[in-house]
Amino acid sequence: MQTPSGKVNYLQDENKITLRMFNRNVTLFPTKKIGVTNTPNIDLAHEFLNEILKSLINDANKDKEN
């Protein structure tokens, strides 16, 4: 999957990263929670997480291991 262009903001003191992608803000928290904004309802948020974000995170983890 092609990584979308966007902006990234890492807050070192809070150890969290916020990405701007697919017209959404996505925040990855150190507690392994994920926040997604600009999504009309919870079902579309789950769809975004399962179909798009999950693949990106898994691909990044595979790249890190190699």
C-alpha positions in Angstrom: 0.0 0.0 0.0 1.2 3.5 -0.9 1.7 5.7 2.2 -0.5 8.7 1.9 1.0 12.2 1.9 0.3 14.2 4.9 1.7 15.8 8.0 3.1 14.2 11.1 3.5 15.7 14.6 5.3 13.8 17.3 4.9 15.0 20.9 7.9 13.5 22.7 6.8 14.5 26.2 3.5 12.7 25.7 5.0 10.0 23.5 2.2 10.2 20.9 2.1 10.8 17.2 -0.6 12.5 15.2 -0.8 12.0 11.4 -2.9 13.9 8.9 -4.0 11.4 6.3 -7.1 10.8 4.1 -8.6 14.0 5.4 -8.5 12.8 9.0 -6.3 13.3 12.0 -5.1 10.0 13.5 -3.4 9.9 16.9 -1.5 6.9 18.1 -1.2 6.9 21.9 1.4 5.0 24.0 -1.5 3.1 25.6 -2.0 1.4 22.2 -5.2 3.4 21.7 -5.9 5.1 18.4 -8.0 8.3 17.9 -9.6 9.2 14.6 -11.2 12.5 13.9 -13.3 13.8 11.0 -15.3 10.6 10.6 -19.1 10.8 10.4 -19.9 7.8 12.6 -18.4 5.0 14.6 -18.9 2.4 11.8 -16.9 4.5 9.3 -14.2 5.0 11.9 -13.9 1.2 12.4 -13.9 0.7 8.6 -11.1 3.2 8.3 -9.1 1.5 11.1 -9.6 -2.0 9.8 -9.2 -1.4 6.1 -6.6 1.4 5.9 -4.8 2.1 9.1 -4.2 -1.5 10.1 -2.4 -2.3 6.8 -0.2 0.8 7.2 0.8 -0.1 10.7 1.4 -3.7 9.8 3.5 -2.7 6.8 5.6 -0.3 8.9 6.2 -3.0 11.5 7.3 -5.5 8.9 9.7 -2.9 7.4 11.1 -2.2 10.9 11.8 -6.0 11.4 13.7 -6.3 8.1 
